[in-house]
Amino acid sequence: MSVDVGQPAPPVHNGTPLVKLVDVKKYFPISRGLVFQKRIGQVHAVDGVSLEVYPGETVGLVGETGCGKSTTARLIMKLFDVTEGQVYFDGQDITNLSRRAMRPIRREMQMVFQDPYASLNPRKPVGSIIADPLRIHKTVPADRIKGEVQDLMKRVGLNPEHYNRYPHEFSGGQRQRIGVARALALRPRLIVADEPVSALDVSVQAQVLNLLEDLQQEFNLTYVFIAHDLAVVKHMSDRVAVMYLGKIGEVATGDVLYQNPKHPYTGALLSAVPIPDPRLASERKRIVLEGDVPSPIDPPSGCRFHPRCPNAQFPRCSEEEPLLTPHRPGQVAACHFPLEDRAIVTVEAEEAAAEAKKATVKRARTTTPRTTRKTR
C-alpha cells in the first residue's frame, strides 16, 4: 500500500467509541392480504453496516436516496429495532433495551430531523416545544424552564421574545434552529442530524452549518451528519462513510476521500460535484452511471454495485462480495478493483473547489447574526 509523502495522518482514536454498530441489519417485511396477511418478501434497508463514531468527531453519511442513511440514523437512535446485529452507546449494548431502560440513555442522544416543519407540533408554541424534553426528563425545576428555553433560543440565534410564537410564524431556517434548540435542551453527547439543511437555501444552509460547528465546540458534541451535498459533508465531517443499497462502500477522512476515492461509486458521486472553473471541469474525468438502482427487495449477488459499475469484472464481482479493505491511513473501501489515485479530481480542481467553498462560508458568516456565533 503506497502513501503520498504529503498524506495527512489518520485520526487517532483512543478509548471507547461513543456509538458502535456491529453488522447491523434492518429488514422491513412485505405482506399481502387484509385479514390474513402473508409475508411475501422483505426490504433490505440496511444490510450489514458496521461503524464506529468517537466522542467529539463528526461522521458524515452520504449516498443516493434509498441507500439506507436515514434508517441507519434511526437504528442508532433506537427508533427502529434492528433485525440482526448490535448497537452500542458508550460501551453499553442498547440493542434489546426496553423503552423504560432507554429513557436515561435518551438524554444523551438527540436527533435533528430533515423537515423543520413536519418535526414540530403546529399546535404548540415554540417555547413549549423546546421545553418538552426538560419537562419529560425533569432536568430543570419547573420555575426555571422558561428562562432555560429562552437561553437556548438565544444560543441558536432566535429572539427569546418569540417564545409564544407558533412554528408557522417562522421561516425555514428559523424552524430548523428551533429543532436544534430542542435537541440541545438536555445537553446530549450525540446529535444525529438527518439532512438538516437540505430544505434550506444556500445562504441559510451555511448559517445553520456554522451554528452546528460553533455548538459542537461549545458543548463538545458528537455528530452523525447525513446529507446529499458532498461539499456540505466535507465541510462538516472528520470522516465520511459512503453508503449504497444498504451497505457501506467506503470510509475515509474528508481530504483522503475527496482526493483519492477508491470505490467507483464514490468516484461517480465526486465526479458529479460542480467545479467553479470551466477549464478544470472539462479536464475532470466523469464517471456516468448507467441503469437504475437495483431494488432493495431483491439486491444483486456479490458486489451490490456491480450492475452499474464501470470497473466490474465477471464473474468475480457478481459472485464474491467485497470486504472493506485498507488502502490509505484511515481509508477502507469494499471493492475488488478500486480506482487509481487522483482518478477523478486533480490537485488544481480540488484547490479551486476549496477556494469557492471558503468564499461561500465567509460570506455566510458575515451575514450570520452575532447571537448564533460563539465568541472566540
C-alpha positions as CSV (number, residue, x, y, z in Angstrom):
1,M,0.0,0.0,0.0
2,S,1.6,3.3,-1.1
3,V,1.1,6.5,0.8
4,D,1.9,10.0,-0.5
5,V,4.6,12.0,1.4
6,G,2.1,14.8,2.0
7,Q,-0.7,12.5,3.1
8,P,-2.4,13.7,6.3
9,A,-2.2,11.3,9.2
10,P,-5.3,9.4,10.1
11,P,-7.3,10.4,13.1
12,V,-6.1,8.8,16.3
13,H,-9.0,7.5,18.4
14,N,-8.4,6.5,22.0
15,G,-10.9,4.8,24.3
16,T,-14.4,3.6,23.7
17,P,-16.4,4.8,20.7
18,L,-19.5,6.7,21.7
19,V,-21.5,4.8,19.0
20,K,-20.7,1.4,17.6
21,L,-22.7,-0.6,15.1
22,V,-21.7,-4.2,14.6
23,D,-23.1,-5.9,11.4
24,V,-26.4,-4.1,11.8
25,K,-29.3,-5.2,9.6
26,K,-32.8,-3.9,9.2
27,Y,-35.3,-5.7,7.0
28,F,-38.9,-4.4,6.6
29,P,-41.4,-7.1,5.8
30,I,-43.7,-7.0,2.8
31,S,-47.1,-8.6,3.4
32,R,-50.1,-9.4,1.2
33,G,-53.7,-9.6,2.3
34,L,-56.0,-7.6,4.5
35,V,-57.3,-10.1,7.1
36,F,-55.0,-13.0,6.8
37,Q,-51.6,-11.4,5.9
38,K,-48.9,-13.4,4.4
39,R,-45.3,-12.4,4.2
40,I,-44.1,-12.4,0.7
41,G,-40.7,-10.6,0.9
42,Q,-38.6,-8.1,2.7
43,V,-36.9,-4.8,2.0
44,H,-33.1,-4.9,2.8
45,A,-33.0,-1.3,4.1
46,V,-29.7,-1.8,6.0
47,D,-27.7,-4.9,5.4
48,G,-24.6,-5.5,7.5
49,V,-23.4,-2.0,8.5
50,S,-20.5,-1.7,10.9
51,L,-19.4,1.8,12.0
52,E,-17.7,3.5,14.9
53,V,-18.2,7.1,16.0
54,Y,-15.8,8.5,18.6
55,P,-16.5,11.3,21.1
56,G,-16.1,14.8,19.7
57,E,-16.0,13.9,16.0
58,T,-18.4,14.3,13.1
59,V,-19.1,11.3,10.9
60,G,-20.9,12.1,7.6
61,L,-23.2,9.6,5.8
62,V,-23.7,10.1,2.1
63,G,-25.4,8.2,-0.7
64,E,-28.3,8.2,-3.1
65,T,-31.9,8.4,-1.9
66,G,-33.0,5.0,-0.6
67,C,-29.5,3.7,0.3
68,G,-30.3,3.4,4.0
69,K,-28.8,6.5,5.5
70,S,-31.9,7.6,7.4
71,T,-32.7,4.1,8.5
72,T,-29.2,3.8,9.9
73,A,-29.7,7.0,11.8
74,R,-32.9,5.7,13.3
75,L,-31.2,2.5,14.3
76,I,-28.6,4.5,16.1
77,M,-31.3,6.4,17.9
78,K,-33.2,3.1,18.6
79,L,-36.3,4.5,16.9
80,F,-36.2,1.2,14.9
81,D,-35.4,-2.2,16.3
82,V,-32.6,-4.0,14.5
83,T,-33.3,-7.2,12.7
84,E,-29.7,-8.5,13.3
85,G,-26.6,-7.1,14.8
86,Q,-25.7,-5.0,17.8
87,V,-25.9,-1.3,18.6
88,Y,-23.6,0.1,21.4
89,F,-23.7,3.5,23.0
90,D,-20.8,4.5,25.2
91,G,-19.8,0.8,25.5
92,Q,-23.3,-0.4,26.5
93,D,-25.3,-2.7,24.4
94,I,-28.6,-1.0,23.8
95,T,-29.9,-3.4,21.1
96,N,-32.6,-5.1,23.2
97,L,-33.2,-2.5,25.9
98,S,-36.8,-1.7,26.8
99,R,-38.3,1.8,26.5
100,R,-38.0,2.2,30.3
101,A,-34.4,1.2,30.2
102,M,-33.7,3.5,27.3
103,R,-35.1,6.6,28.9
104,P,-31.9,7.7,30.8
105,I,-29.9,7.0,27.6
106,R,-32.2,9.1,25.5
107,R,-30.9,12.2,27.4
108,E,-27.5,11.5,25.9
109,M,-28.7,11.3,22.2
110,Q,-30.9,13.6,20.3
111,M,-31.9,14.0,16.6
112,V,-32.4,16.9,14.2
113,F,-34.9,15.9,11.5
114,Q,-34.8,16.7,7.8
115,D,-38.1,18.6,7.6
116,P,-38.0,21.5,10.0
117,Y,-41.8,22.0,9.9
118,A,-43.1,18.4,10.0
119,S,-40.9,17.7,13.0
120,L,-42.5,20.5,15.1
121,N,-46.0,20.3,16.6
122,P,-48.0,23.0,14.8
123,R,-50.4,23.3,17.8
124,K,-47.7,24.2,20.3
125,P,-45.8,27.4,20.7
126,V,-42.0,27.0,20.2
127,G,-41.4,27.7,23.9
128,S,-43.4,24.6,24.8
129,I,-41.8,22.5,22.0
130,I,-38.3,23.3,23.3
131,A,-39.3,22.8,26.9
132,D,-40.9,19.4,26.4
133,P,-37.6,17.4,26.9
134,L,-36.9,19.4,30.1
135,R,-40.4,18.6,31.5
136,I,-40.3,14.9,30.5
137,H,-36.8,14.2,31.9
138,K,-37.2,16.7,34.8
139,T,-33.7,18.0,34.4
140,V,-34.7,21.6,35.3
141,P,-37.0,22.9,38.0
142,A,-40.4,24.0,36.7
143,D,-39.9,27.6,37.7
144,R,-36.6,27.8,35.7
145,I,-37.8,26.1,32.5
146,K,-38.9,29.3,30.7
147,G,-35.5,31.0,31.4
148,E,-33.6,27.9,30.2
149,V,-35.7,27.8,27.0
150,Q,-35.1,31.5,26.3
151,D,-31.4,31.0,26.8
152,L,-31.4,28.1,24.3
153,M,-33.3,30.3,21.8
154,K,-30.7,33.0,22.2
155,R,-27.8,30.5,21.7
156,V,-29.2,29.3,18.4
157,G,-29.9,32.8,17.0
158,L,-33.6,33.1,17.8
159,N,-35.2,36.1,19.5
160,P,-36.2,35.0,23.1
161,E,-39.2,37.3,22.8
162,H,-40.7,34.9,20.2
163,Y,-41.2,32.3,23.0
164,N,-45.0,32.2,22.4
165,R,-45.0,32.1,18.6
166,Y,-46.1,29.1,16.6
167,P,-43.9,27.2,14.1
168,H,-45.8,28.5,11.0
169,E,-44.7,32.1,12.0
170,F,-41.1,31.3,11.4
171,S,-39.0,30.9,8.3
172,G,-37.5,27.5,7.2
173,G,-34.1,28.4,8.7
174,Q,-35.6,29.6,11.9
175,R,-37.7,26.4,12.2
176,Q,-34.5,24.4,11.8
177,R,-32.9,26.4,14.6
178,I,-35.9,25.5,16.8
179,G,-35.2,21.9,16.1
180,V,-31.5,22.4,17.0
181,A,-32.5,24.1,20.3
182,R,-34.9,21.3,21.2
183,A,-32.1,18.8,20.5
184,L,-29.7,20.8,22.8
185,A,-32.2,21.1,25.7
186,L,-30.9,18.0,27.5
187,R,-27.2,18.7,26.8
188,P,-26.7,15.5,24.9
189,R,-23.4,13.9,23.9
190,L,-24.6,12.8,20.5
191,I,-26.7,14.5,17.9
192,V,-27.9,12.7,14.8
193,A,-28.6,15.3,12.1
194,D,-30.7,13.8,9.2
195,E,-30.2,16.1,6.3
196,P,-30.7,19.2,8.4
197,V,-30.1,21.7,5.7
198,S,-31.4,20.0,2.5
199,A,-34.7,22.0,2.6
200,L,-32.9,25.4,3.0
201,D,-31.4,27.8,0.5
202,V,-27.7,28.1,0.2
203,S,-27.1,31.2,2.4
204,V,-29.3,29.8,5.2
205,Q,-27.6,26.4,4.8
206,A,-24.2,28.0,5.5
207,Q,-25.6,29.8,8.6
208,V,-27.1,26.6,10.1
209,L,-23.8,24.7,9.4
210,N,-21.8,27.4,11.1
211,L,-24.2,27.3,14.0
212,L,-23.8,23.5,14.3
213,E,-20.0,23.8,14.2
214,D,-20.0,26.5,16.9
215,L,-22.3,24.5,19.1
216,Q,-20.1,21.4,18.7
217,Q,-17.1,23.3,20.0
218,E,-19.1,24.9,22.9
219,F,-20.8,21.7,24.1
220,N,-18.2,19.1,22.9
221,L,-20.9,17.4,20.8
222,T,-20.6,14.3,18.6
223,Y,-22.4,14.4,15.3
224,V,-23.7,11.8,12.8
225,F,-24.3,14.1,9.9
226,I,-26.4,12.9,6.9
227,A,-26.6,14.8,3.7
228,H,-26.7,14.5,-0.1
229,D,-24.4,17.5,-0.8
230,L,-20.8,16.3,-0.8
231,A,-19.4,19.8,-0.3
232,V,-21.5,20.2,2.9
233,V,-20.4,16.8,4.2
234,K,-16.8,17.6,3.6
235,H,-17.1,20.9,5.3
236,M,-18.7,19.4,8.4
237,S,-17.2,15.9,8.7
238,D,-14.0,14.4,10.1
239,R,-14.7,11.1,8.5
240,V,-17.2,10.2,5.7
241,A,-19.0,6.9,5.1
242,V,-20.4,6.3,1.6
243,M,-23.5,4.0,1.5
244,Y,-25.0,2.2,-1.4
245,L,-28.0,-0.1,-1.3
246,G,-27.9,-0.8,2.5
247,K,-24.1,-1.3,2.7
248,I,-21.1,0.9,3.4
249,G,-18.8,1.0,0.4
250,E,-16.1,3.3,1.6
251,V,-15.0,5.1,4.8
252,A,-12.2,7.7,4.9
253,T,-11.3,11.1,6.3
254,G,-12.7,14.0,4.2
255,D,-9.4,15.0,2.5
256,V,-8.5,11.5,1.6
257,L,-11.9,10.6,0.3
258,Y,-12.2,13.7,-1.9
259,Q,-8.7,13.5,-3.3
260,N,-8.3,9.7,-3.8
261,P,-11.6,7.8,-3.8
262,K,-11.2,4.1,-4.1
263,H,-14.8,2.9,-4.6
264,P,-16.2,3.6,-8.1
265,Y,-19.5,4.7,-6.6
266,T,-17.6,7.3,-4.5
267,G,-15.8,8.4,-7.7
268,A,-19.1,8.8,-9.5
269,L,-20.5,10.9,-6.8
270,L,-17.5,13.1,-6.7
271,S,-17.4,13.5,-10.5
272,A,-20.9,15.0,-10.4
273,V,-19.8,17.8,-8.0
274,P,-19.7,21.1,-9.9
275,I,-16.3,22.8,-10.1
276,P,-16.4,26.6,-10.4
277,D,-13.8,26.7,-13.2
278,P,-14.9,25.6,-16.7
279,R,-11.4,24.7,-17.7
280,L,-10.8,22.5,-14.7
281,A,-14.2,21.0,-15.0
282,S,-13.6,20.0,-18.6
283,E,-10.3,18.2,-17.6
284,R,-12.0,16.2,-14.8
285,K,-12.8,12.6,-15.6
286,R,-16.6,12.0,-15.3
287,I,-18.0,8.6,-14.3
288,V,-21.5,8.3,-15.6
289,L,-23.6,5.6,-14.0
290,E,-26.0,3.7,-16.3
291,G,-29.2,2.0,-15.3
292,D,-31.3,2.3,-12.2
293,V,-30.5,1.5,-8.6
294,P,-31.4,-2.2,-8.1
295,S,-34.4,-3.0,-5.8
296,P,-33.6,-3.4,-2.1
297,I,-36.3,-6.2,-2.1
298,D,-34.0,-8.4,-4.3
299,P,-30.5,-6.9,-4.1
300,P,-27.8,-8.2,-6.5
301,S,-25.5,-11.0,-5.5
302,G,-21.8,-10.4,-5.0
303,C,-21.0,-6.7,-5.0
304,R,-24.2,-4.6,-4.7
305,F,-22.8,-2.0,-7.2
306,H,-21.7,-4.4,-10.0
307,P,-24.7,-3.9,-12.3
308,R,-23.8,-0.2,-12.6
309,C,-20.0,-0.3,-12.0
310,P,-17.8,0.7,-15.0
311,N,-14.9,-1.3,-13.5
312,A,-16.9,-4.6,-12.9
313,Q,-15.2,-7.8,-14.0
314,F,-17.2,-11.0,-14.2
315,P,-17.7,-13.4,-12.6
316,R,-15.9,-12.2,-9.5
317,C,-17.9,-9.0,-9.0
318,S,-21.2,-10.8,-9.4
319,E,-20.4,-13.7,-7.2
320,E,-17.9,-12.6,-4.5
321,E,-18.9,-9.9,-2.0
322,P,-16.0,-7.5,-1.4
323,L,-14.9,-6.7,2.1
324,L,-13.8,-3.3,3.5
325,T,-10.1,-3.3,2.7
326,P,-7.5,-0.7,3.9
327,H,-6.0,1.5,1.2
328,R,-4.6,4.6,2.9
329,P,-4.3,5.6,6.5
330,G,-7.9,5.9,7.8
331,Q,-9.4,4.7,4.5
332,V,-11.2,1.4,3.8
333,A,-13.2,0.5,0.7
334,A,-15.2,-2.5,-0.4
335,C,-14.1,-3.1,-4.0
336,H,-12.3,-5.8,-5.9
337,F,-11.0,-3.3,-8.5
338,P,-10.5,0.1,-6.8
339,L,-9.8,3.4,-8.6
340,E,-6.3,4.7,-9.1
341,D,-5.0,7.7,-7.2
342,R,-6.4,11.1,-8.4
343,A,-8.7,9.2,-10.8
344,I,-11.5,11.9,-10.5
345,V,-10.3,15.2,-9.1
346,T,-6.9,16.7,-9.9
347,V,-5.0,18.8,-7.4
348,E,-5.9,22.0,-9.3
349,A,-9.6,21.2,-9.3
350,E,-9.5,20.4,-5.6
351,E,-7.9,23.7,-4.8
352,A,-10.4,25.7,-6.9
353,A,-13.4,24.0,-5.3
354,A,-11.9,24.6,-1.8
355,E,-11.4,28.3,-2.5
356,A,-15.0,28.6,-3.8
357,K,-16.3,26.9,-0.7
358,K,-14.3,29.1,1.6
359,A,-15.7,32.2,-0.1
360,T,-19.3,31.0,0.4
361,V,-18.8,30.2,4.0
362,K,-17.1,33.6,4.6
363,R,-20.0,35.4,3.0
364,A,-22.4,33.5,5.2
365,R,-20.5,34.2,8.4
366,T,-20.6,37.9,7.6
367,T,-24.4,37.8,7.4
368,T,-24.9,35.4,10.3
369,P,-26.5,37.1,13.4
370,R,-24.0,37.7,16.2
371,T,-26.1,35.6,18.6
372,T,-25.5,32.5,16.5
373,R,-21.8,32.5,16.9
374,K,-19.6,31.8,19.8
375,T,-17.1,34.5,20.7
376,R,-13.6,33.1,20.1
